[in-house]
Amino acid sequence: MFGLGFSEIVLVLVVFIILFGPDEVPKVAKSLSKLYRNIVNIKDDLNDSVTKEVNDLKTIKKNLEKKD
């Protein structure tokens, strides 16, 4: 997972708990998951928009080639 071994992941989690405290970890994790979902949604929307534009351009190109 991301080039990290099990011991490295455990170390990151321990540091995370030490930095934020056991009471804040669920709140921070929830905020991070919301941020991740937002980023994924933005990426998907952007991908859909680009795909639609590319398909529109292909259609225009085909129409122009038919006229020639």
C-alpha positions as a printed Julia matrix, in Angstrom:
68×3 Matrix{Float64}:
   0.0    0.0     0.0
   1.72   3.17   -1.24
   5.08   1.4    -0.94
   4.78   1.21    2.85
   5.28  -1.92    4.92
   3.15  -2.97    7.86
   5.57  -1.59   10.46
   5.72   1.78    8.68
   1.92   2.03    8.6
   1.74   1.22   12.32
   4.37   3.89   13.01
   2.39   6.48   11.05
  -0.78   5.58   12.96
   0.99   5.86   16.32
   2.41   9.28   15.41
  -1.04  10.32   14.18
  -2.6    9.34   17.53
   0.15  11.1    19.46
  -0.23  14.31   17.44
  -4.02  14.55   17.56
  -4.86  12.56   20.67
  -7.22   9.62   20.86
 -10.29  11.88   21.19
  -9.59  13.84   18.0
  -8.58  10.92   15.75
 -12.18  10.02   14.74
 -12.96  13.67   13.91
  -9.8   14.06   11.85
 -10.42  10.74   10.07
 -13.98  11.83    9.24
 -12.72  15.14    7.87
 -10.08  13.4     5.8
 -12.62  10.96    4.38
 -14.91  13.86    3.39
 -11.98  15.59    1.73
 -11.08  12.41   -0.14
 -14.68  11.94   -1.32
 -14.79  15.54   -2.53
 -11.54  15.12   -4.44
 -12.78  11.9    -6.05
 -16.07  13.56   -7.03
 -14.25  16.53   -8.56
 -11.94  14.16  -10.45
 -14.89  12.15  -11.77
 -16.74  15.31  -12.84
 -13.65  16.61  -14.6
 -13.09  13.27  -16.31
 -16.72  13.18  -17.5
 -16.47  16.74  -18.82
 -13.25  16.07  -20.71
 -14.65  12.84  -22.16
 -17.8   14.64  -23.31
 -15.78  17.41  -24.96
 -13.49  14.92  -26.71
 -16.51  13.01  -28.02
 -18.05  16.27  -29.24
 -14.82  17.13  -31.06
 -14.73  13.68  -32.66
 -18.3   14.15  -33.86
 -17.46  17.56  -35.32
 -14.42  16.11  -37.06
 -16.51  13.29  -38.59
 -19.09  15.79  -39.8
 -16.41  17.95  -41.38
 -14.82  14.95  -43.09
 -18.18  13.91  -44.54
 -18.61  17.36  -46.13
 -15.31  17.03  -47.99
